[in-house]
Amino acid sequence: MLNVGSWNELEIVELAPHGAWLADETGERAFLPNRSGGNEVTLGDWEWAFVYIDAADEPVATLREPLAAVGDLAVLTVVAVTPVGAFVDWGLDKDLFVPTVRQMTPLSVGDRAVVRVMLDDRNNRVYGTTKLGPTLESATRSLQEGQPVGLLVTGEIEAGTQVVIDGRFLGLIHHADRFEPLSVGDERTGFIKLVRADDKVDVTLRRPGYAAVVEGDMPTILAALRSAGGFLPYGDRTDPAEIQRAFKMSKKAFKKAIGGLFRDGLIDLTDDGITLLEPESDS
């Protein structure tokens, strides 16, 4: 049986003017058009081909690699919207349908969306969903606070920025833990902040604890000082929003960092700002 929405190893059983017919070991066939590689195959050869259902409800094959297969998460662009759903470009002649009932929020033409490619076993049709929660794992016992993880941004909700963690779990970056603009499809390295009793996971883009100050914030401020010629007009009186724009950290984190630099004898603090005290390299 053909695996729709996936790669299949198929035999070239017939050549035609507009393409070739491919069949699996059971004899089930799919047509491979010339535009999709049908003019590149040889009768009797076996080829790995991607199979999907075309607008006429017939199985079609392609040797071209789509942007996603069944089971994959992918960042796809909306190319059309209808009353019953949206179509996203997944790299094939026929766009992938995302039904309205499978959309977390309504999609518009031009949107980039994180889509899970699914197969409806009842009719063998491939579709997409942006309601990712039911497609992700809910058991989060393997996650530890402070653990570095890969994050894929899926969108904004009222509480903050929703992300997929390591392709497996749903997570949230709260507004207070986000110090840079994030867009759908952005990938970042983050850190587990809290695993809640209800399996919900809070993540942050900053390494938790004092390590964030020593390994991230203090070097960031030193680099900014060197780039500015040894002085920056920031201090206790600076507006928190200005600190966030300049250093991508909270004012609380900023004060911890400059406090550490001051104790290490690397900077001087005045009402006017920060002055670099470390000696310049001779090289």
HUKACOR-V561573 format. One record per helix or strand of 2 or more residues. SS is the DSSP state (H for helix, E for strand). FROM is the first residue (numbers start at 0). LEN is the number of residues. If there is no record, write none. Layout:
BEGIN
SS&FROM&LEN / SS&FROM&LEN
END
This chain:
BEGIN
E&5&11 / E&18&5 / E&28&5 / H&33&3 / H&37&3 / E&45&8 / E&58&4 / E&72&10 / E&84&5 / E&95&4 / H&99&3 / E&111&9 / E&124&5 / H&132&3 / E&147&10 / E&159&6 / E&168&6 / H&174&3 / E&186&9 / E&200&4 / H&209&18 / E&230&2 / H&239&8 / H&250&13 / E&266&3 / E&273&3
END
